[in-house]
Amino acid sequence: MPCALVEHEEECVKMKDDGFFEFLLAPWALHFQSNVMSFLSLATVMVRRMFGGVRMIEFEKARKV
């Protein structure tokens, strides 16, 4: 639960000191990072293929003319 939703600030500070947030976020953050990295590599490959295809089409057009 974010600090903004905790009514008593002392409770929020106490929860943070317990390392609860680190425990909660660490696995999710790692999972998220790996997902982003795999998505970025996939996107890079797709963009390269797309631009490669565009270049080939342009090349074919230029050769026909």
PQR file with spaces between the fields and no chain letter, atoms N, CA, C, O and H, PARSE charges and radii, in Angstrom:
ATOM       1  N    MET     1       0.846   -1.196    0.000 -0.4000 1.5000
ATOM       2  CA   MET     1       0.000    0.000    0.000 -0.0000 2.0000
ATOM       3  C    MET     1       0.884    1.250    0.000  0.5500 1.7000
ATOM       4  O    MET     1       1.748    1.382    0.867 -0.5500 1.4000
ATOM       5  N    PRO     2       0.690    2.167   -0.948 -0.5600 1.5000
ATOM       6  CA   PRO     2       1.506    3.383   -0.984  0.2800 2.0000
ATOM       7  C    PRO     2       1.317    4.239    0.253  0.5500 1.7000
ATOM       8  O    PRO     2       0.274    4.186    0.905 -0.5500 1.4000
ATOM       9  N    CYS     3       2.342    5.036    0.577 -0.4000 1.5000
ATOM      10  CA   CYS     3       2.292    5.873    1.769 -0.0000 2.0000
ATOM      11  C    CYS     3       1.115    6.843    1.738  0.5500 1.7000
ATOM      12  O    CYS     3       0.555    7.175    2.783 -0.5500 1.4000
ATOM      13  H    CYS     3       3.189    5.080    0.047  0.4000 1.0000
ATOM      14  N    ALA     4       0.743    7.296    0.551 -0.4000 1.5000
ATOM      15  CA   ALA     4      -0.333    8.278    0.444 -0.0000 2.0000
ATOM      16  C    ALA     4      -1.646    7.720    0.987  0.5500 1.7000
ATOM      17  O    ALA     4      -2.490    8.472    1.476 -0.5500 1.4000
ATOM      18  H    ALA     4       1.198    7.027   -0.298  0.4000 1.0000
ATOM      19  N    LEU     5      -1.815    6.413    0.900 -0.4000 1.5000
ATOM      20  CA   LEU     5      -3.061    5.804    1.355 -0.0000 2.0000
ATOM      21  C    LEU     5      -3.041    5.446    2.831  0.5500 1.7000
ATOM      22  O    LEU     5      -4.084    5.133    3.406 -0.5500 1.4000
ATOM      23  H    LEU     5      -1.130    5.802    0.503  0.4000 1.0000
ATOM      24  N    VAL     6      -1.871    5.487    3.448 -0.4000 1.5000
ATOM      25  CA   VAL     6      -1.787    5.172    4.868 -0.0000 2.0000
ATOM      26  C    VAL     6      -2.148    6.408    5.663  0.5500 1.7000
ATOM      27  O    VAL     6      -1.554    7.470    5.478 -0.5500 1.4000
ATOM      28  H    VAL     6      -1.024    5.741    2.980  0.4000 1.0000
ATOM      29  N    GLU     7      -3.138    6.269    6.564 -0.4000 1.5000
ATOM      30  CA   GLU     7      -3.629    7.438    7.295 -0.0000 2.0000
ATOM      31  C    GLU     7      -2.589    7.975    8.259  0.5500 1.7000
ATOM      32  O    GLU     7      -2.389    9.186    8.350 -0.5500 1.4000
ATOM      33  H    GLU     7      -3.621    5.406    6.714  0.4000 1.0000
ATOM      34  N    HIS     8      -1.928    7.083    8.980 -0.4000 1.5000
ATOM      35  CA   HIS     8      -0.960    7.523    9.988 -0.0000 2.0000
ATOM      36  C    HIS     8       0.444    7.409    9.424  0.5500 1.7000
ATOM      37  O    HIS     8       0.876    6.328    9.024 -0.5500 1.4000
ATOM      38  H    HIS     8      -2.091    6.099    8.906  0.4000 1.0000
ATOM      39  N    GLU     9       1.157    8.532    9.395 -0.4000 1.5000
ATOM      40  CA   GLU     9       2.489    8.550    8.799 -0.0000 2.0000
ATOM      41  C    GLU     9       3.440    7.630    9.553  0.5500 1.7000
ATOM      42  O    GLU     9       4.323    7.022    8.950 -0.5500 1.4000
ATOM      43  H    GLU     9       0.806    9.410    9.721  0.4000 1.0000
ATOM      44  N    GLU    10       3.264    7.525   10.874 -0.4000 1.5000
ATOM      45  CA   GLU    10       4.163    6.676   11.673 -0.0000 2.0000
ATOM      46  C    GLU    10       4.092    5.230   11.187  0.5500 1.7000
ATOM      47  O    GLU    10       5.118    4.557   11.083 -0.5500 1.4000
ATOM      48  H    GLU    10       2.546    8.019   11.364  0.4000 1.0000
ATOM      49  N    GLU    11       2.891    4.756   10.893 -0.4000 1.5000
ATOM      50  CA   GLU    11       2.716    3.372   10.423 -0.0000 2.0000
ATOM      51  C    GLU    11       3.469    3.169    9.114  0.5500 1.7000
ATOM      52  O    GLU    11       4.124    2.146    8.909 -0.5500 1.4000
ATOM      53  H    GLU    11       2.058    5.302   10.978  0.4000 1.0000
ATOM      54  N    CYS    12       3.366    4.147    8.243 -0.4000 1.5000
ATOM      55  CA   CYS    12       4.022    4.045    6.933 -0.0000 2.0000
ATOM      56  C    CYS    12       5.531    3.950    7.118  0.5500 1.7000
ATOM      57  O    CYS    12       6.184    3.108    6.501 -0.5500 1.4000
ATOM      58  H    CYS    12       2.834    4.977    8.409  0.4000 1.0000
ATOM      59  N    VAL    13       6.082    4.807    7.964 -0.4000 1.5000
ATOM      60  CA   VAL    13       7.520    4.798    8.200 -0.0000 2.0000
ATOM      61  C    VAL    13       7.933    3.463    8.804  0.5500 1.7000
ATOM      62  O    VAL    13       8.959    2.893    8.434 -0.5500 1.4000
ATOM      63  H    VAL    13       5.552    5.490    8.466  0.4000 1.0000
ATOM      64  N    LYS    14       7.125    2.971    9.735 -0.4000 1.5000
ATOM      65  CA   LYS    14       7.436    1.697   10.391 -0.0000 2.0000
ATOM      66  C    LYS    14       7.433    0.563    9.357  0.5500 1.7000
ATOM      67  O    LYS    14       8.312   -0.299    9.372 -0.5500 1.4000
ATOM      68  H    LYS    14       6.291    3.434   10.036  0.4000 1.0000
ATOM      69  N    MET    15       6.448    0.571    8.469 -0.4000 1.5000
ATOM      70  CA   MET    15       6.369   -0.473    7.440 -0.0000 2.0000
ATOM      71  C    MET    15       7.586   -0.400    6.521  0.5500 1.7000
ATOM      72  O    MET    15       8.136   -1.427    6.125 -0.5500 1.4000
ATOM      73  H    MET    15       5.734    1.271    8.457  0.4000 1.0000
ATOM      74  N    LYS    16       7.999    0.816    6.186 -0.4000 1.5000
ATOM      75  CA   LYS    16       9.170    0.972    5.317 -0.0000 2.0000
ATOM      76  C    LYS    16      10.417    0.428    6.016  0.5500 1.7000
ATOM      77  O    LYS    16      11.251   -0.233    5.398 -0.5500 1.4000
ATOM      78  H    LYS    16       7.552    1.651    6.507  0.4000 1.0000
ATOM      79  N    ASP    17      10.527    0.719    7.317 -0.4000 1.5000
ATOM      80  CA   ASP    17      11.697    0.267    8.066 -0.0000 2.0000
ATOM      81  C    ASP    17      11.752   -1.260    8.135  0.5500 1.7000
ATOM      82  O    ASP    17      12.834   -1.843    8.210 -0.5500 1.4000
ATOM      83  H    ASP    17       9.849    1.256    7.819  0.4000 1.0000
ATOM      84  N    ASP    18      10.606   -1.890    8.110 -0.4000 1.5000
ATOM      85  CA   ASP    18      10.565   -3.353    8.172 -0.0000 2.0000
ATOM      86  C    ASP    18      11.090   -3.984    6.882  0.5500 1.7000
ATOM      87  O    ASP    18      11.339   -5.189    6.834 -0.5500 1.4000
ATOM      88  H    ASP    18       9.728   -1.416    8.049  0.4000 1.0000
ATOM      89  N    GLY    19      11.260   -3.167    5.835 -0.4000 1.5000
ATOM      90  CA   GLY    19      11.723   -3.699    4.568 -0.0000 2.0000
ATOM      91  C    GLY    19      10.621   -4.402    3.806  0.5500 1.7000
ATOM      92  O    GLY    19      10.882   -5.187    2.894 -0.5500 1.4000
ATOM      93  H    GLY    19      11.059   -2.189    5.874  0.4000 1.0000
ATOM      94  N    PHE    20       9.382   -4.115    4.187 -0.4000 1.5000
ATOM      95  CA   PHE    20       8.238   -4.772    3.548 -0.0000 2.0000
ATOM      96  C    PHE    20       8.141   -4.401    2.076  0.5500 1.7000
ATOM      97  O    PHE    20       7.878   -5.248    1.222 -0.5500 1.4000
ATOM      98  H    PHE    20       9.170   -3.478    4.927  0.4000 1.0000
ATOM      99  N    PHE    21       8.359   -3.116    1.793 -0.4000 1.5000
ATOM     100  CA   PHE    21       8.228   -2.669    0.407 -0.0000 2.0000
ATOM     101  C    PHE    21       9.312   -3.272   -0.471  0.5500 1.7000
ATOM     102  O    PHE    21       9.053   -3.665   -1.609 -0.5500 1.4000
ATOM     103  H    PHE    21       8.573   -2.428    2.487  0.4000 1.0000
ATOM     104  N    GLU    22      10.540   -3.346    0.066 -0.4000 1.5000
ATOM     105  CA   GLU    22      11.622   -3.947   -0.708 -0.0000 2.0000
ATOM     106  C    GLU    22      11.300   -5.407   -1.015  0.5500 1.7000
ATOM     107  O    GLU    22      11.509   -5.885   -2.130 -0.5500 1.4000
ATOM     108  H    GLU    22      10.750   -3.027    0.990  0.4000 1.0000
ATOM     109  N    PHE    23      10.790   -6.100   -0.007 -0.4000 1.5000
ATOM     110  CA   PHE    23      10.443   -7.511   -0.171 -0.0000 2.0000
ATOM     111  C    PHE    23       9.350   -7.661   -1.220  0.5500 1.7000
ATOM     112  O    PHE    23       9.366   -8.592   -2.025 -0.5500 1.4000
ATOM     113  H    PHE    23      10.620   -5.712    0.898  0.4000 1.0000
ATOM     114  N    LEU    24       8.400   -6.727   -1.197 -0.4000 1.5000
ATOM     115  CA   LEU    24       7.262   -6.809   -2.107 -0.0000 2.0000
ATOM     116  C    LEU    24       7.673   -6.461   -3.537  0.5500 1.7000
ATOM     117  O    LEU    24       7.217   -7.090   -4.492 -0.5500 1.4000
ATOM     118  H    LEU    24       8.388   -5.970   -0.543  0.4000 1.0000
ATOM     119  N    LEU    25       8.548   -5.443   -3.677 -0.4000 1.5000
ATOM     120  CA   LEU    25       8.854   -4.920   -5.010 -0.0000 2.0000
ATOM     121  C    LEU    25       9.991   -5.641   -5.719  0.5500 1.7000
ATOM     122  O    LEU    25      10.025   -5.680   -6.949 -0.5500 1.4000
ATOM     123  H    LEU    25       8.918   -4.932   -2.901  0.4000 1.0000
ATOM     124  N    ALA    26      10.924   -6.213   -4.960 -0.4000 1.5000
ATOM     125  CA   ALA    26      12.121   -6.777   -5.589 -0.0000 2.0000
ATOM     126  C    ALA    26      11.814   -7.820   -6.672  0.5500 1.7000
ATOM     127  O    ALA    26      12.303   -7.678   -7.793 -0.5500 1.4000
ATOM     128  H    ALA    26      10.897   -6.181   -3.961  0.4000 1.0000
ATOM     129  N    PRO    27      11.030   -8.854   -6.386 -0.5600 1.5000
ATOM     130  CA   PRO    27      10.770   -9.867   -7.422  0.2800 2.0000
ATOM     131  C    PRO    27      10.021   -9.270   -8.612  0.5500 1.7000
ATOM     132  O    PRO    27      10.313   -9.590   -9.764 -0.5500 1.4000
ATOM     133  N    TRP    28       9.054   -8.400   -8.324 -0.4000 1.5000
ATOM     134  CA   TRP    28       8.267   -7.798   -9.399 -0.0000 2.0000
ATOM     135  C    TRP    28       9.146   -6.934  -10.281  0.5500 1.7000
ATOM     136  O    TRP    28       9.031   -6.965  -11.506 -0.5500 1.4000
ATOM     137  H    TRP    28       8.816   -8.139   -7.388  0.4000 1.0000
ATOM     138  N    ALA    29      10.042   -6.150   -9.645 -0.4000 1.5000
ATOM     139  CA   ALA    29      10.929   -5.266  -10.404 -0.0000 2.0000
ATOM     140  C    ALA    29      11.848   -6.093  -11.311  0.5500 1.7000
ATOM     141  O    ALA    29      12.065   -5.741  -12.470 -0.5500 1.4000
ATOM     142  H    ALA    29      10.136   -6.126   -8.650  0.4000 1.0000
ATOM     143  N    LEU    30      12.380   -7.186  -10.777 -0.4000 1.5000
ATOM     144  CA   LEU    30      13.258   -8.046  -11.583 -0.0000 2.0000
ATOM     145  C    LEU    30      12.483   -8.629  -12.757  0.5500 1.7000
ATOM     146  O    LEU    30      12.973   -8.643  -13.886 -0.5500 1.4000
ATOM     147  H    LEU    30      12.204   -7.472   -9.835  0.4000 1.0000
ATOM     148  N    HIS    31      11.281   -9.106  -12.488 -0.4000 1.5000
ATOM     149  CA   HIS    31      10.439   -9.690  -13.528 -0.0000 2.0000
ATOM     150  C    HIS    31      10.138   -8.638  -14.596  0.5500 1.7000
ATOM     151  O    HIS    31      10.217   -8.910  -15.794 -0.5500 1.4000
ATOM     152  H    HIS    31      10.883   -9.094  -11.570  0.4000 1.0000
ATOM     153  N    PHE    32       9.793   -7.435  -14.139 -0.4000 1.5000
ATOM     154  CA   PHE    32       9.461   -6.339  -15.046 -0.0000 2.0000
ATOM     155  C    PHE    32      10.659   -5.986  -15.915  0.5500 1.7000
ATOM     156  O    PHE    32      10.522   -5.781  -17.120 -0.5500 1.4000
ATOM     157  H    PHE    32       9.729   -7.214  -13.166  0.4000 1.0000
ATOM     158  N    GLN    33      11.848   -5.916  -15.291 -0.4000 1.5000
ATOM     159  CA   GLN    33      13.061   -5.587  -16.040 -0.0000 2.0000
ATOM     160  C    GLN    33      13.326   -6.610  -17.129  0.5500 1.7000
ATOM     161  O    GLN    33      13.623   -6.243  -18.266 -0.5500 1.4000
ATOM     162  H    GLN    33      11.960   -6.083  -14.311  0.4000 1.0000
ATOM     163  N    SER    34      13.222   -7.896  -16.794 -0.4000 1.5000
ATOM     164  CA   SER    34      13.492   -8.933  -17.790 -0.0000 2.0000
ATOM     165  C    SER    34      12.459   -8.856  -18.916  0.5500 1.7000
ATOM     166  O    SER    34      12.796   -9.055  -20.083 -0.5500 1.4000
ATOM     167  H    SER    34      12.981   -8.194  -15.871  0.4000 1.0000
ATOM     168  N    ASN    35      11.197   -8.566  -18.566 -0.4000 1.5000
ATOM     169  CA   ASN    35      10.165   -8.433  -19.593 -0.0000 2.0000
ATOM     170  C    ASN    35      10.471   -7.271  -20.522  0.5500 1.7000
ATOM     171  O    ASN    35      10.341   -7.387  -21.740 -0.5500 1.4000
ATOM     172  H    ASN    35      10.923   -8.403  -17.618  0.4000 1.0000
ATOM     173  N    VAL    36      10.880   -6.145  -19.935 -0.4000 1.5000
ATOM     174  CA   VAL    36      11.189   -4.968  -20.755 -0.0000 2.0000
ATOM     175  C    VAL    36      12.362   -5.265  -21.680  0.5500 1.7000
ATOM     176  O    VAL    36      12.342   -4.901  -22.856 -0.5500 1.4000
ATOM     177  H    VAL    36      10.985   -6.052  -18.945  0.4000 1.0000
ATOM     178  N    MET    37      13.384   -5.928  -21.142 -0.4000 1.5000
ATOM     179  CA   MET    37      14.557   -6.222  -21.964 -0.0000 2.0000
ATOM     180  C    MET    37      14.191   -7.150  -23.121  0.5500 1.7000
ATOM     181  O    MET    37      14.618   -6.920  -24.253 -0.5500 1.4000
ATOM     182  H    MET    37      13.400   -6.224  -20.187  0.4000 1.0000
ATOM     183  N    SER    38      13.410   -8.189  -22.855 -0.4000 1.5000
ATOM     184  CA   SER    38      13.033   -9.109  -23.927 -0.0000 2.0000
ATOM     185  C    SER    38      12.140   -8.403  -24.947  0.5500 1.7000
ATOM     186  O    SER    38      12.242   -8.646  -26.149 -0.5500 1.4000
ATOM     187  H    SER    38      13.063   -8.375  -21.936  0.4000 1.0000
ATOM     188  N    PHE    39      11.257   -7.518  -24.446 -0.4000 1.5000
ATOM     189  CA   PHE    39      10.389   -6.781  -25.356 -0.0000 2.0000
ATOM     190  C    PHE    39      11.210   -5.853  -26.244  0.5500 1.7000
ATOM     191  O    PHE    39      10.961   -5.746  -27.444 -0.5500 1.4000
ATOM     192  H    PHE    39      11.174   -7.321  -23.470  0.4000 1.0000
ATOM     193  N    LEU    40      12.203   -5.175  -25.634 -0.4000 1.5000
ATOM     194  CA   LEU    40      13.043   -4.254  -26.408 -0.0000 2.0000
ATOM     195  C    LEU    40      13.820   -5.006  -27.479  0.5500 1.7000
ATOM     196  O    LEU    40      13.921   -4.536  -28.612 -0.5500 1.4000
ATOM     197  H    LEU    40      12.405   -5.262  -24.659  0.4000 1.0000
ATOM     198  N    SER    41      14.375   -6.176  -27.133 -0.4000 1.5000
ATOM     199  CA   SER    41      15.145   -6.928  -28.126 -0.0000 2.0000
ATOM     200  C    SER    41      14.219   -7.393  -29.257  0.5500 1.7000
ATOM     201  O    SER    41      14.594   -7.360  -30.429 -0.5500 1.4000
ATOM     202  H    SER    41      14.293   -6.558  -26.212  0.4000 1.0000
ATOM     203  N    LEU    42      13.008   -7.826  -28.890 -0.4000 1.5000
ATOM     204  CA   LEU    42      12.044   -8.254  -29.898 -0.0000 2.0000
ATOM     205  C    LEU    42      11.659   -7.082  -30.797  0.5500 1.7000
ATOM     206  O    LEU    42      11.582   -7.223  -32.017 -0.5500 1.4000
ATOM     207  H    LEU    42      12.704   -7.852  -27.937  0.4000 1.0000
ATOM     208  N    ALA    43      11.419   -5.925  -30.182 -0.4000 1.5000
ATOM     209  CA   ALA    43      11.043   -4.735  -30.951 -0.0000 2.0000
ATOM     210  C    ALA    43      12.173   -4.341  -31.903  0.5500 1.7000
ATOM     211  O    ALA    43      11.927   -3.956  -33.046 -0.5500 1.4000
ATOM     212  H    ALA    43      11.482   -5.810  -29.191  0.4000 1.0000
ATOM     213  N    THR    44      13.407   -4.442  -31.421 -0.4000 1.5000
ATOM     214  CA   THR    44      14.553   -4.097  -32.265 -0.0000 2.0000
ATOM     215  C    THR    44      14.595   -5.004  -33.492  0.5500 1.7000
ATOM     216  O    THR    44      14.804   -4.537  -34.612 -0.5500 1.4000
ATOM     217  H    THR    44      13.607   -4.755  -30.493  0.4000 1.0000
ATOM     218  N    VAL    45      14.398   -6.289  -33.274 -0.4000 1.5000
ATOM     219  CA   VAL    45      14.409   -7.243  -34.387 -0.0000 2.0000
ATOM     220  C    VAL    45      13.289   -6.916  -35.370  0.5500 1.7000
ATOM     221  O    VAL    45      13.505   -6.913  -36.582 -0.5500 1.4000
ATOM     222  H    VAL    45      14.229   -6.668  -32.364  0.4000 1.0000
ATOM     223  N    MET    46      12.091   -6.641  -34.849 -0.4000 1.5000
ATOM     224  CA   MET    46      10.958   -6.337  -35.720 -0.0000 2.0000
ATOM     225  C    MET    46      11.217   -5.079  -36.551  0.5500 1.7000
ATOM     226  O    MET    46      10.941   -5.039  -37.750 -0.5500 1.4000
ATOM     227  H    MET    46      11.916   -6.643  -33.865  0.4000 1.0000
ATOM     228  N    VAL    47      11.762   -4.038  -35.874 -0.4000 1.5000
ATOM     229  CA   VAL    47      12.038   -2.786  -36.587 -0.0000 2.0000
ATOM     230  C    VAL    47      13.087   -3.009  -37.665  0.5500 1.7000
ATOM     231  O    VAL    47      12.971   -2.488  -38.774 -0.5500 1.4000
ATOM     232  H    VAL    47      11.986   -4.071  -34.900  0.4000 1.0000
ATOM     233  N    ARG    48      14.109   -3.786  -37.333 -0.4000 1.5000
ATOM     234  CA   ARG    48      15.154   -4.068  -38.324 -0.0000 2.0000
ATOM     235  C    ARG    48      14.571   -4.800  -39.525  0.5500 1.7000
ATOM     236  O    ARG    48      14.891   -4.478  -40.669 -0.5500 1.4000
ATOM     237  H    ARG    48      14.203   -4.209  -36.432  0.4000 1.0000
ATOM     238  N    ARG    49      13.719   -5.778  -39.266 -0.4000 1.5000
ATOM     239  CA   ARG    49      13.111   -6.529  -40.369 -0.0000 2.0000
ATOM     240  C    ARG    49      12.242   -5.614  -41.208  0.5500 1.7000
ATOM     241  O    ARG    49      12.262   -5.674  -42.438 -0.5500 1.4000
ATOM     242  H    ARG    49      13.458   -6.039  -38.337  0.4000 1.0000
ATOM     243  N    MET    50      11.469   -4.756  -40.528 -0.4000 1.5000
ATOM     244  CA   MET    50      10.567   -3.857  -41.227 -0.0000 2.0000
ATOM     245  C    MET    50      11.360   -2.922  -42.140  0.5500 1.7000
ATOM     246  O    MET    50      11.041   -2.771  -43.320 -0.5500 1.4000
ATOM     247  H    MET    50      11.452   -4.707  -39.529  0.4000 1.0000
ATOM     248  N    PHE    51      12.404   -2.293  -41.575 -0.4000 1.5000
ATOM     249  CA   PHE    51      13.196   -1.359  -42.378 -0.0000 2.0000
ATOM     250  C    PHE    51      13.978   -2.098  -43.456  0.5500 1.7000
ATOM     251  O    PHE    51      14.183   -1.570  -44.548 -0.5500 1.4000
ATOM     252  H    PHE    51      12.663   -2.416  -40.617  0.4000 1.0000
ATOM     253  N    GLY    52      14.413   -3.313  -43.154 -0.4000 1.5000
ATOM     254  CA   GLY    52      15.093   -4.113  -44.166 -0.0000 2.0000
ATOM     255  C    GLY    52      14.169   -4.389  -45.330  0.5500 1.7000
ATOM     256  O    GLY    52      14.572   -4.298  -46.490 -0.5500 1.4000
ATOM     257  H    GLY    52      14.246   -3.742  -42.266  0.4000 1.0000
ATOM     258  N    GLY    53      12.911   -4.731  -45.018 -0.4000 1.5000
ATOM     259  CA   GLY    53      11.925   -4.983  -46.053 -0.0000 2.0000
ATOM     260  C    GLY    53      11.645   -3.741  -46.878  0.5500 1.7000
ATOM     261  O    GLY    53      11.520   -3.811  -48.100 -0.5500 1.4000
ATOM     262  H    GLY    53      12.584   -4.805  -44.076  0.4000 1.0000
ATOM     263  N    VAL    54      11.547   -2.601  -46.203 -0.4000 1.5000
ATOM     264  CA   VAL    54      11.294   -1.340  -46.905 -0.0000 2.0000
ATOM     265  C    VAL    54      12.453   -1.040  -47.849  0.5500 1.7000
ATOM     266  O    VAL    54      12.249   -0.642  -48.996 -0.5500 1.4000
ATOM     267  H    VAL    54      11.648   -2.544  -45.210  0.4000 1.0000
ATOM     268  N    ARG    55      13.668   -1.236  -47.349 -0.4000 1.5000
ATOM     269  CA   ARG    55      14.848   -0.979  -48.190 -0.0000 2.0000
ATOM     270  C    ARG    55      14.847   -1.881  -49.415  0.5500 1.7000
ATOM     271  O    ARG    55      15.158   -1.437  -50.520 -0.5500 1.4000
ATOM     272  H    ARG    55      13.833   -1.559  -46.417  0.4000 1.0000
ATOM     273  N    MET    56      14.498   -3.148  -49.220 -0.4000 1.5000
ATOM     274  CA   MET    56      14.479   -4.081  -50.351 -0.0000 2.0000
ATOM     275  C    MET    56      13.443   -3.641  -51.372  0.5500 1.7000
ATOM     276  O    MET    56      13.700   -3.698  -52.574 -0.5500 1.4000
ATOM     277  H    MET    56      14.245   -3.510  -48.322  0.4000 1.0000
ATOM     278  N    ILE    57      12.265   -3.197  -50.910 -0.4000 1.5000
ATOM     279  CA   ILE    57      11.213   -2.761  -51.831 -0.0000 2.0000
ATOM     280  C    ILE    57      11.688   -1.538  -52.618  0.5500 1.7000
ATOM     281  O    ILE    57      11.512   -1.459  -53.833 -0.5500 1.4000
ATOM     282  H    ILE    57      12.056   -3.151  -49.934  0.4000 1.0000
ATOM     283  N    GLU    58      12.296   -0.582  -51.896 -0.4000 1.5000
ATOM     284  CA   GLU    58      12.811    0.618  -52.563 -0.0000 2.0000
ATOM     285  C    GLU    58      13.868    0.241  -53.607  0.5500 1.7000
ATOM     286  O    GLU    58      13.908    0.801  -54.702 -0.5500 1.4000
ATOM     287  H    GLU    58      12.439   -0.646  -50.909  0.4000 1.0000
ATOM     288  N    PHE    59      14.714   -0.710  -53.245 -0.4000 1.5000
ATOM     289  CA   PHE    59      15.778   -1.167  -54.144 -0.0000 2.0000
ATOM     290  C    PHE    59      15.169   -1.790  -55.397  0.5500 1.7000
ATOM     291  O    PHE    59      15.623   -1.523  -56.510 -0.5500 1.4000
ATOM     292  H    PHE    59      14.682   -1.165  -52.355  0.4000 1.0000
ATOM     293  N    GLU    60      14.135   -2.623  -55.215 -0.4000 1.5000
ATOM     294  CA   GLU    60      13.477   -3.267  -56.352 -0.0000 2.0000
ATOM     295  C    GLU    60      12.849   -2.218  -57.269  0.5500 1.7000
ATOM     296  O    GLU    60      12.964   -2.309  -58.491 -0.5500 1.4000
ATOM     297  H    GLU    60      13.766   -2.840  -54.311  0.4000 1.0000
ATOM     298  N    LYS    61      12.186   -1.222  -56.679 -0.4000 1.5000
ATOM     299  CA   LYS    61      11.565   -0.157  -57.473 -0.0000 2.0000
ATOM     300  C    LYS    61      12.624    0.582  -58.280  0.5500 1.7000
ATOM     301  O    LYS    61      12.448    0.859  -59.466 -0.5500 1.4000
ATOM     302  H    LYS    61      12.093   -1.148  -55.686  0.4000 1.0000
ATOM     303  N    ALA    62      13.735    0.895  -57.603 -0.4000 1.5000
ATOM     304  CA   ALA    62      14.797    1.645  -58.278 -0.0000 2.0000
ATOM     305  C    ALA    62      15.388    0.825  -59.425  0.5500 1.7000
ATOM     306  O    ALA    62      15.761    1.375  -60.461 -0.5500 1.4000
ATOM     307  H    ALA    62      13.878    0.670  -56.639  0.4000 1.0000
ATOM     308  N    ARG    63      15.470   -0.500  -59.230 -0.4000 1.5000
ATOM     309  CA   ARG    63      16.068   -1.356  -60.257 -0.0000 2.0000
ATOM     310  C    ARG    63      15.148   -1.477  -61.467  0.5500 1.7000
ATOM     311  O    ARG    63      15.624   -1.573  -62.598 -0.5500 1.4000
ATOM     312  H    ARG    63      15.167   -0.947  -58.389  0.4000 1.0000
ATOM     313  N    LYS    64      13.839   -1.474  -61.240 -0.4000 1.5000
ATOM     314  CA   LYS    64      12.881   -1.630  -62.334 -0.0000 2.0000
ATOM     315  C    LYS    64      12.843   -0.393  -63.223  0.5500 1.7000
ATOM     316  O    LYS    64      12.611   -0.500  -64.427 -0.5500 1.4000
ATOM     317  H    LYS    64      13.453   -1.396  -60.321  0.4000 1.0000
ATOM     318  N    VAL    65      13.069    0.777  -62.636 -0.4000 1.5000
ATOM     319  CA   VAL    65      12.947    2.035  -63.385 -0.0000 2.0000
ATOM     320  C    VAL    65      14.101    2.244  -64.352  0.5500 1.7000
ATOM     321  O    VAL    65      14.142    3.254  -65.054 -0.5500 1.4000
ATOM     322  H    VAL    65      13.257    0.864  -61.657  0.4000 1.0000
